[in-house]
Structures are given as structure tokens and as C-alpha cells.
Amino acid sequence: MSIIEINGLTKDYGNHKGVFDLTFTVNEGEVFGYLGPNGAGKTTTIRHLMGFLTPDKGYASILGKECRTNTADIMKDLGYLPAEIAFFDGMNGADFLKFMGEMRGKIDLSYRDQLIDRFELDAKGRIRKMSKGMKQKLGIICAFMHNPKVLILDEPTSGLDPLMQKIFADLILEEKAKGKTILMSSHSFEEIERTCDRIGIIRQGELVATEDIHNLKEKRRRTYLITFDSPSSAAAFAEKNHFESISVNGSIVKVSVLGNVSSLVQELGKYTILDLSVENSTLEDVFMQYYGNSSKSKV
Ligand SMILES: Nc1ncnc2c1ncn2[C@@H]1O[C@H](COP(=O)(O)OP(=O)(O)OP(=O)(O)O)[C@@H](O)[C@H]1O
């Protein structure tokens, strides 16, 4: 069942800026990573989901309710982390969370306090004096503390140190296990790889791809370094086989394979192999195919 729905969404700011005919859904219990270069239209999409903007065409809906006209209703089930956090600077963190909690009605204070502990936030400090990372933690706690069904997070780990990024990723995985539906924009491929089920890539306001992350992982290219028992075996293997890229240096062959490695394994079975190692490529290599200036492409 789709919880977040975007259909033909268009907001034209002129000069080819904005979002154009966006259509995608996020299903119940799914973590959807929303990726794209700077200025691609991620925040514009998210602001439509939050009901802050009126589309020129199309619509955005959450839990079956059109976002612009049902904002208050949707908010009850929604946690939101904006890209640019604007807090009441004069308050301290604890007062701010108390205030936001009261606005939400009844919230489970023990869960809120657990989040404060987890992110090691010193909530007593004044927001004005907080670092970017501390403000980001405060924003994350505020988005999650009322246990919403749906979370919309605009670059959630921006400003967080690697340890906190890991704590955040663990939180996302826990929330997913609870059946939450999450859309998050990000520039961190590692974070997306760790947490998301599906990704959407937006470029120049258009959705250029949606992909299941598990399929994407299968499409990644891996490079193997294979040590044969002699230079002649290595040369014979390289001559007989045509993989994507293959090079020979003495007894060592370097070969790149896209996806399934069964044909490589089968061929290697015919030789004596002294060593085999894998140079790991990241999903980033796959994503980067979408980020350049070339026209729409599929992996
Ligand atoms: N109110 C506005 N009026 C005119 N242009 C706007 C307005 N808001 C955003 N834009 C433009 O629309 C494009 C999309 O901006 P948006 O903030 O959605 O990008 P983004 O993908 O979130 O980028 P980033 O990764 O840098 O945060 C940008 O070129 C931006 O300058």
C-alpha cells in the first residue's frame, strides 16, 4: 500500500528550475532515499509533501490525503526534519522539545529521553550556542519523538559526525522494522546503501530513475585480482575470456565483472588459482552514472 504518493507534480520557477512531472510512490514500511545533485529539486518536492507549496500541476498525498489541503491532519502522523532548521534561538534544547511535545499533545516522554541519550544531546544548552551538529540532533529528536507513522527527512545527517551518522542509521533501521514509512533526501551514498530499500534520483527537476537498492547492488561492478600458478596460465585465461575489462601483469590478472560472477567462477575452475581478492566498489559508482550531464539513462 502506498503511503506517500506524488503524481505529475510540477512547480515551474522559470529558467528550467523547479520540479517537472514527478511521479513516484513510497510504500508502507519502506525507506525511500531521494538523491540528486545540488539544486535538483529535492527540497522543493519535500516542501510540497509538507503542504508548504501549491503545485502548478499534479499532486502530493500522504496517507491518502492531499498534502496542501490537509496539512494539519497529516501532521498528526508525520515527523519532519527540514533542510534548514529554524528554532527558537533563545530557548534551550529541553524547553524547545517540551514545547514541541506539548504542541503534539501526548507524547511518550521516555522515548524522547531515550533519543536524547542516544544522540548524546546536551539539551540544557541554549539553541543559539549550539553547533550545527547539535542543532541537527535536536531536529532529529523532534522529528522522531512522537513516534509518527511517516517520516520526511531532508538531509538528516548533514552536520553529524560519523559516529552520530551510524547512530542515526541504526535508528532508521529500527523504525523501518516497526513498519514506519520514511522518505529521506541525502547526499551520502553510504547512508542510503545502509538504510534504504529503494531510491529515486532527481536531476534538473525530473525523476531520472527509481531503483530497488537490492537490484542496484547486483548491478555493481566488481574487480577481481586473480593470481595464477604461472604467467602462461594467466595469459591463456586472458586470451580466451572476454570480460568487461581485463589486464595481465605476470601471473596476475585483473578483471572487472558486472553483476553475476558465475561465468568467471566457471572459467577459473579450469586453472590453478593461487590467490583471489576482490576490490570492492561502492554503490556510489552506480549512482554516479545518473549524476553527470548526459541525457536520461538507465543503469
Ligand atoms: N522560491 C523559489 N523561487 C525560485 N527558484 C527556486 C525557489 N526555490 C527553489 N528554487 C530553485 O529550484 C531549484 C531546486 O531547488 P531545491 O532546493 O529543491 O534543490 P535541492 O535538490 O534540495 O538542492 P540541495 O541538494 O542543494 O539542497 C534550484 O535551482 C533552486 O534555486
Ligand as a Chemical Component Dictionary entry (heavy atoms), coordinates in Angstrom:
data_LIG
# 
_chem_comp.id                   LIG 
_chem_comp.type                 NON-POLYMER 
_chem_comp.pdbx_formal_charge   0 
_chem_comp.three_letter_code    LIG 
# 
loop_
_chem_comp_atom.comp_id 
_chem_comp_atom.atom_id 
_chem_comp_atom.alt_atom_id 
_chem_comp_atom.type_symbol 
_chem_comp_atom.charge 
_chem_comp_atom.model_Cartn_x 
_chem_comp_atom.model_Cartn_y 
_chem_comp_atom.model_Cartn_z 
_chem_comp_atom.pdbx_ordinal 
LIG N1  N1  N 0 11.110 30.025 -4.327 1  
LIG C1  C1  C 0 11.915 29.797 -5.362 2  
LIG N2  N2  N 0 11.944 30.632 -6.423 3  
LIG C2  C2  C 0 12.736 30.399 -7.480 4  
LIG N3  N3  N 0 13.575 29.333 -7.580 5  
LIG C3  C3  C 0 13.599 28.476 -6.555 6  
LIG C4  C4  C 0 12.781 28.649 -5.396 7  
LIG N4  N4  N 0 13.007 27.614 -4.537 8  
LIG C5  C5  C 0 13.947 26.832 -5.134 9  
LIG N5  N5  N 0 14.289 27.348 -6.334 10 
LIG C6  C6  C 0 15.242 26.748 -7.292 11 
LIG O1  O1  O 0 14.750 25.470 -7.669 12 
LIG C7  C7  C 0 15.832 24.526 -7.824 13 
LIG C8  C8  C 0 15.608 23.338 -6.908 14 
LIG O2  O2  O 0 15.915 23.709 -5.566 15 
LIG P1  P1  P 0 15.840 22.688 -4.342 16 
LIG O3  O3  O 0 16.122 23.465 -3.092 17 
LIG O4  O4  O 0 14.574 21.933 -4.405 18 
LIG O5  O5  O 0 17.063 21.724 -4.672 19 
LIG P2  P2  P 0 17.708 20.539 -3.810 20 
LIG O6  O6  O 0 17.713 19.314 -4.690 21 
LIG O7  O7  O 0 17.056 20.407 -2.488 22 
LIG O8  O8  O 0 19.207 21.051 -3.669 23 
LIG P3  P3  P 0 20.327 20.878 -2.491 24 
LIG O9  O9  O 0 20.887 19.483 -2.633 25 
LIG O10 O10 O 0 21.330 21.905 -2.887 26 
LIG O11 O11 O 0 19.684 21.127 -1.176 27 
LIG C9  C9  C 0 17.102 25.313 -7.510 28 
LIG O12 O12 O 0 17.660 25.731 -8.725 29 
LIG C10 C10 C 0 16.621 26.487 -6.691 30 
LIG O13 O13 O 0 17.462 27.602 -6.863 31 
# 
loop_
_chem_comp_bond.comp_id 
_chem_comp_bond.atom_id_1 
_chem_comp_bond.atom_id_2 
_chem_comp_bond.value_order 
_chem_comp_bond.pdbx_ordinal 
LIG N1  C1  SING 1  
LIG C1  N2  SING 2  
LIG C1  C4  DOUB 3  
LIG N2  C2  DOUB 4  
LIG C2  N3  SING 5  
LIG N3  C3  DOUB 6  
LIG C3  C4  SING 7  
LIG C3  N5  SING 8  
LIG C4  N4  SING 9  
LIG N4  C5  DOUB 10 
LIG C5  N5  SING 11 
LIG N5  C6  SING 12 
LIG C6  O1  SING 13 
LIG C6  C10 SING 14 
LIG O1  C7  SING 15 
LIG C7  C8  SING 16 
LIG C7  C9  SING 17 
LIG C8  O2  SING 18 
LIG O2  P1  SING 19 
LIG P1  O3  DOUB 20 
LIG P1  O4  SING 21 
LIG P1  O5  SING 22 
LIG O5  P2  SING 23 
LIG P2  O6  DOUB 24 
LIG P2  O7  SING 25 
LIG P2  O8  SING 26 
LIG O8  P3  SING 27 
LIG P3  O9  DOUB 28 
LIG P3  O10 SING 29 
LIG P3  O11 SING 30 
LIG C9  O12 SING 31 
LIG C9  C10 SING 32 
LIG C10 O13 SING 33 
# 
